[in-house]
């Protein structure tokens, strides 16, 4: 199910960025190298449990 959500989100959004931000446990954000793709979205959704 999470994989399908990731694919759906990517099909609706587009980005050409080579970095993204990730929220840490303390609430701060850190810049990370990488692209936002369906696999990344799937990982984030799975970690939200």
C-alpha positions as CSV (number, residue, x, y, z in Angstrom):
1,X,0.0,0.0,0.0
2,X,2.8,2.5,0.9
3,X,4.5,1.7,-2.4
4,X,1.3,2.7,-4.3
5,X,1.0,6.0,-2.3
6,X,4.6,6.8,-3.2
7,X,4.0,6.2,-6.9
8,X,0.8,8.2,-6.8
9,X,2.5,11.2,-5.2
10,X,5.3,11.1,-7.6
11,X,2.9,10.9,-10.6
12,X,1.2,14.1,-9.3
13,X,4.3,16.1,-8.3
14,X,7.5,16.9,-10.1
15,X,10.9,18.0,-8.9
16,X,14.4,18.4,-10.3
17,X,16.0,19.1,-6.9
18,X,19.2,17.2,-5.9
19,X,18.5,17.8,-2.2
20,X,15.6,17.6,0.3
21,X,15.1,18.3,4.0
22,X,14.5,15.7,6.6
23,X,13.0,16.4,10.0
24,X,14.9,15.0,12.9
25,X,13.5,13.7,16.2
26,X,14.3,17.0,18.0
27,X,12.1,18.9,15.4
28,X,15.0,20.5,13.5
29,X,15.5,20.0,9.7
30,X,18.6,18.9,8.0
31,X,19.5,19.1,4.3
32,X,20.2,15.8,2.6
33,X,21.5,15.0,-0.8
34,X,19.2,12.9,-3.0
35,X,16.1,13.1,-5.1
36,X,12.5,12.7,-4.0
37,X,11.2,9.6,-5.6
38,X,8.6,6.9,-4.9
39,X,11.1,4.8,-2.9
40,X,11.9,7.7,-0.6
41,X,8.2,8.5,-0.1
42,X,7.5,4.9,0.7
43,X,10.3,4.8,3.3
44,X,9.0,8.0,5.0
45,X,5.4,6.6,5.1
46,X,6.6,3.3,6.6
47,X,8.6,5.2,9.3
48,X,5.5,7.1,10.3
49,X,3.9,4.1,12.0
